């Protein structure tokens, strides 16, 4: 029995050595229900194979990511409909006689936000990188204008003039900096809302946390780390540390 087990371990080890590991990447480290997540797997080996087979007299187009960067990634967009932690992968396949396997990636999907004025900040980590995710909802107002031909109106309303979305300072404290790598805003309406009912302006900003090598302390997020804070907010106690 021991010999059989030993031989099986050797076989599994050789099989693992012969496989090329591919990394799965996502553009939304901790999505909410209904938000889209783009999964990508680098398949540059396929481009290399086609170039080798078809020669130099062929031009290859490359996909463009949401950030405007070109890549050889295989991409798929997923929208989760239930809040829970998902485990995706590994995916094993063979191409042109070579075996490939992806890593396993976990995606923690959070519930939808309550449809009310508010500010939400959380810290999360994905693939060893820490992120701060800032979300905000602001009540819209109607911009209905009557004219000779009837009226004009923006569906869902518009953000009140003079109200700006909150944002975090790039330098939180000495030795800790933030880079805003993704931000977007749009209008959200209640599920039971009518066509011309006023909704909310929604903003989400995602920040990468960067530590200097000599930083060994911790930093607790406070009001001084923000610009354009609303009058009423509760961000809790969020601690930044390596």
N, C-alpha and C positions, 0 to 999 in steps of 0.2 A: 504493500500500500504506500509506503514511504517513497519507493522508487517511482511509482506512478505519479504521486503528487509532485515530486521533484521534476520529472519530465514535463508535467503540465505547466509548472512555473517557468521552466526554460522556454517552452513554446509561447507562453503569453508574453514573456519578456522580449523574445525575438520579434513577435508580432507588433509589440508596442514600439520597438526600435525602428521598425520598417514604416511606421506611420508618420506622416507629417502633421503636426498640430496646427490648427487654424484657430484664430481668435474671433470670438463673436463680440461685436461692439453695438452699443445702443446710444441713441441721442437724447434719451430722457431717463435719467438714473432712477427716478422714483415717480412714476406717473400716477394720475388719478383715473378713476373709472371714466371712460369716454374720451380720454386723451390718447392721441396717437403716439406710437413708439416705432422708430425706424431701426430694424435690426440689420446689421451688415456683416458679411463674411468676405474677407479678401480672397479673391480668386484670380490673382495676377498670373498664376501658373497656366490658366486657360488662355490668357492673352499670349503668353510666351509660346505655348504650343501652336496656336494659330499662326503666329508670326513665322515660326519654324516651318510649318507645313505650307503656308501660302506665299512665302517669300517677301521680298522687300517692296514689291510693286503694289502693295495693298495698304490703304490707310485705315487705322482703327480709331473709332470714336470711343470716348470714355464717358461714363455716367457722371452727372453733376450732382453733388450733394446739396442739402438745404443751405449749407454755408457758402455755396458757390465754388467749392473745391472739386477738382476732378479726381476720380478714383476708379480702381478696377474692382470695386466691391460688388458683391451680390446683395441686393437690398430688398427687404420686404417690410411693409408697414402693418402694424398690428394695433387694434383698439381693444383693450380689455373691458369686459362688461361686468366683472365681479371683483370686489376688493379682496385680495389675498396674496400670498407669496407664491410666485410661479417659478418652477425650475425648468429651464430650457436647455436641451442638449443632453449628452453629446450626440452629434450627427456624424455617422461613419459612412464613407463612400469610397469608391475606387474610380480613378480616371487614368486612362492610358497606362494601365499596369501598376500605378502607384496608389497606395492607400492613404486616405486623409481622414482626420478626425478633428472635430471641434471640441473646445472646452465646454464646461457646464457654466451657465450664467443664471443667476437668480434675479428676479424682478419683483420688487415689492410694490403692489398696486394699492393705492389708498382710496378711500371713499370720496365721492364728490363733495365739493365745498357746499356749505349751506348758502342759499341765495339771500345774502344780507351784506350790508356794508361791513367790511372787515379787512384785516391785514394778517397774513399767516406766513410765518417764517419757520423753516425746519432745516436741520442738517442731516445729510445722508452720505453714504460712501458707496462707491462702485469701482471695482477693480483697483483698489488701493488709493483712489483719488477721493478726497473729501469735497463735498459741494454744499453750498447754501442755496436754498430755493425760496424765493420771495414771491408770494401771491397776494393779490389785492382785488377787492370788488368795490366799485363806487356806483351808487345809484345814478342812473341816467335821468335826463329830463327831455321832455318833448320839444322838438324844434319845428313844429307845425307852422306853416306860413300860408295864409289865405291869399290868393291872387285872382286875377280875372278869369283864369282857366280852371279854377278849382282851388286846390291846395297842394303843397309839397310837404313831405314828412319823411324823416329817416326811420326805417323800421327798427324798433328797439330803443329809439331815442339816442341822445348823444351825451357825452360826459359834460357836466357843468363847466362853464368857462371859469378858468382860474384854478381849477382843481387838477393837480398833477399826481401821477403815481409815485409812490415812495421808491427810493433806491438806496442801496448800501454804498458807503464810501469805499473807494478802492483800497485805501490803506486803513485797516482796522486798528492796528497797533504796531509798535515797532517789531519787525520780524514776521508780520502776517499781512499779506496782500491778497486782494480779490481780483479776479478777472471775469468780467461779464461776458461769457462765451455764448449766451443765447438769451433772447428776450422777445416777447411777442405780446400783442394785446388784441382783443376782439370783444364783440358784444354778446352777452349771454342773456337768455330769456327764461322765465319760468316755464316748465313743461306744459302747464295749462294756460299759458298766456295767449291772448288774441294776437291777430296780425299786427296791430298798431299799438299794442301795450308797451309801456316803457320798461326796459330791462336794466341790465348792469353792464358797466365797462369792466372788463377783466384784464389783468396784467399778470404775467409770470416772468420772472427774471431768474436765471440760473448762473451762479457764480462758482468758479473754481477757487479753492483755497490753496494759496501758495505759502509755504513756510521757508524762512531762511534757515540755513544749516545750524546756526547757533541759537535758534529759538527753542527753548526748553520749558517755557511757562505755559500759561493758559490765559484766555481772554473771554470774558462774558459779554455777550452782545447787549448794548444799552442804547438809549435814545440818541446819544451823540454819534453813533455809527451810521445814522440815517440822514437822508435829505427828504423833504416833503412828507414828513410823518403826518397822518391824520390826527385829529383831536382825540379820538377814542381808538385805542389799540391794545392788544395784549399779545406779546410775542413769547411770554414765558421766560425761562432761564435757559439760554442756549450757550453752551461752553465750547470754545474752540481750543483744541490742543492737538499736538502731534500724536 
